[in-house]
Amino acid sequence: MGMVLATKRFMEAEMWLSDLVSSLANVMPDVNRKELPACMTMGKVYEMYIEATQSGPIKPVQRTQFRRMWKSRFPEVIIPKVRL
C-alpha cells in the first residue's frame, strides 16, 4: 500500500513541476533546454510546490525526493546563474 502512495505522490510532484515549467520557462530553440527565471532557486521552487500541495489530499514529497525527481525527469530544466 505504501508503494502505491509514494508513486502517486511522485507523479503529483512531476505533474506540478511540469506545469510550472510549461508556464514559466523560456524554451531555447537551438538546444534541448528550458530556463526558469534566474531569480528562482531550486529551494524556492520546492517551497512553491509545498505551498501548492498544502490544500490537497496528497502529502508532498520530501526535498531530497523532489531534487532527485527534477534531476532525473527534467534534466533539461535549468535555472541560469546570474553574474553581477
Buried (B, 14 or more C-beta within 10 A) or exposed (E): EEEEEEEEBBEBBBEBBEEBBEEBBEEEEEEEBBBBEEEBEBEEBBEBBEEBBEEEEEEBBEBEBBBEBBEEBBEBBEBEEEEE
